[in-house]
Amino acid sequence: MKRLLAALGVGVVAIAVVALVRARQFTPRRVPVPPAVAANPLPGAVDRLVAAIRIPSVSPADSAQRDSAAFRAMHAHLVRSFPRVHATMRRDVVGKDALLYTWVGTDSTLPPIVLMGHFDVVPVEPGTETRWTHPPFSGALTDSHVWGRGTLDDKSTVLGVLEASEALLAEGFAPRSTVYLAFGADEEVGGQRGAAVIAAMLRSRGIRPHFVLDEGGAVVAGVAPGVRAPVALVGIAEKGFASLELVVRAEGGHSSMPPRNTAAGVLARAITRVEGNPFPGSIRGAAAQQLDALGREMSFGRRVIFANRWLFDPAIERQLATSPQTDAMLRTTTAVTMLEGSPKDNVLPSQARAVVNFRILPGDSVAGIVDRAHRVIDDLRVEVRLLGVATEPSQISPTNTDAWALLERSIRQVYSDAVVVPYLVLGGTDSRYFRDLTPNVYRFAGFRLEAEDLSRFHGTNERIAIASYLEGIRFLAQLLRNAAG
C-alpha cells in the first residue's frame, strides 16, 4: 500500500510539473508589426453614414413587401457620395439590387481580394418603436454616436469600405491586386438573390481570391474573463442553419370527447424528446482555437488550466455550458421557435405543428439533424421534414496562411492594444456563398464595440460610436494597402 501511495504521489507531482511547465510556455504569439500609415477619412464621412441610415432599405420576410424604391435610393446615395470610386471602378447591379465593384489592379498575375458587406437591414419589431432613444431610421447624430437601424448591421461596413477606397483614390493609390467590393441587398433574408449571384458570377469567371472578408467580428473589450486587452474577434467559421417542421394530424372534434392522445399531446411529447436530448458538446474546431488564443493572454493561474486542456477540458466544458452564449460554441443548438394547434379552446386540433430551429456546428450536417430528430422522436405519428432552405456549416478557415497573417497584421497596426482571436460565428453571413472560391474566408467588420453593443444587433437602439466608425475606416484603408498595395 505504501508503494502504491508513493507511486500515486510521484504521478501527481509529475502531472503538476508538466502542467506548470506547459503554462510557462503558453504565452502570447505576437510578432512586431510596422506602424500603420497615417490616414484620416475624408471630410463628411459621418454625414454620409447618417444619410444612408435614413434610407429604410428593409428586407422583409415577405418579399412582396420589399420597398424597391429604398434600394434604388441607396444606390443613388452611394453614387453621389463616392465620385472617385464610381469614376474608377466598374459597378454592376447584380441579382436583386446587390452591387459588385471591380477595382482593377496593375498586376493581373496576383490573386484578387474580396471585401463584403450588405446594406439591407432587418425590420423594426412592431410595437417597439417607442423604446428607441432616437427613431430607428432617423440617423440621429449626437456628440458621440450615430443612431439607427444599420449602424451596426451592416451599412457601417459598406460605407466604411467605400470611404476607405475613396480616401485612397484621393491620394493616388492604385492597387496591384484587383479588389472586388461585394455588397448584398438581401443578406437578412438569406442572400440568395444577392451574394449568391455575385459568388456565382465570380465562379464563372474562374476568380480565386486570396481571401474574402465579410462582417461577423469586431474589437470588443470585457467579453473574455481574465483577458484585460480588447479582443479582435475574427470569424474563421460559421454555423449552419436548418429548421424542422414537426406535424401531427388527427381527426379533431369537440374537446368534451377527447381521445387518449390528442395531436397536441403527441406533438408535446415529441418536443420534449427533442429538447431533452441536446446534441453532445465538445471543445473542438474554431472554439478550441479561440480558447487557445484567449488562454495565452490570461494570468498564470488561468494559463495553467488552458495550457493543459488535455486535463481540464471536462471542467471547462461544464463551465461554458452554463451560459447560452458560450454553450452554443460547443454544440449544435436546438430551439423550439413556433407552435400551432387548435384555433379555439374547446376544439381538438386536426393538426398540431411545431418548428424547431438548429444552428449546426461545423462537423455536423443537415442530414444528421434530420436523422437524429427521427431517432429521438421515435414516433411514426410525427411527420418530420425540412422547412425552407437549410445551410450546411462552413469549413474552418486556416490561421496559418499568408492571408491570415496579413489580416492579423492589419488589425494590430490600427488596434495596437487588441489581441487577435479566431472564433466561431454563431449566426450566418453572406460569406457562405464564397467558401468554394477560397479557403481563406474570414469575418471581421473592423469596428470597436462595447460589450453592451452586442445586444443592439437586430435589437432596439442600434448605434455606432463616431470614433469607432472613423477608426474602422482607417483599418479598412490599412487592410487595402497591405493586401493590394
Sequence and secondary structure as in RCSB ss.txt:
>XXXX:A:sequence
MKRLLAALGVGVVAIAVVALVRARQFTPRRVPVPPAVAANPLPGAVDRLVAAIRIPSVSPADSAQRDSAAFRAMH
AHLVRSFPRVHATMRRDVVGKDALLYTWVGTDSTLPPIVLMGHFDVVPVEPGTETRWTHPPFSGALTDSHVWGRG
TLDDKSTVLGVLEASEALLAEGFAPRSTVYLAFGADEEVGGQRGAAVIAAMLRSRGIRPHFVLDEGGAVVAGVAP
GVRAPVALVGIAEKGFASLELVVRAEGGHSSMPPRNTAAGVLARAITRVEGNPFPGSIRGAAAQQLDALGREMSF
GRRVIFANRWLFDPAIERQLATSPQTDAMLRTTTAVTMLEGSPKDNVLPSQARAVVNFRILPGDSVAGIVDRAHR
VIDDLRVEVRLLGVATEPSQISPTNTDAWALLERSIRQVYSDAVVVPYLVLGGTDSRYFRDLTPNVYRFAGFRLE
AEDLSRFHGTNERIAIASYLEGIRFLAQLLRNAAG
>XXXX:A:secstr
 HHHHHHHHHHHHHHHHHHHHHHHH                 TTHHHHHHHHHTS  B  SSGGG  HHHHHHHH
HHHHHH HHHHHHSEEEEETTTEEEEEE  S TTS  EEEEEE  B    TT GGG SS TTS  B SSEEESTT
TTTTHHHHHHHHHHHHHHHHTT   SS EEEEEES GGGTSTTTHHHHHHHHHHTT   SEEEESS  EESSSST
T  S EEEEEEEE EEEEEEEEEE   EETTS  SS HHHHHHHHHHHHHHS       HHHHHHHHHHHTTS H
HHHHHHTTHHHHHHHHHHHHTTSHHHHTTTS EEEEEEEE  SSTTEE SEEEEEEEEEE TT  HHHHHHHHHH
HH  TTEEEEEEEEEE       SSSHHHHHHHHHHHHH TT EEEEEEESS  GGGGGTTT S EEE    EE 
GGGGGGTTSTT EEEHHHHHHHHHHHHHHHHHHH 
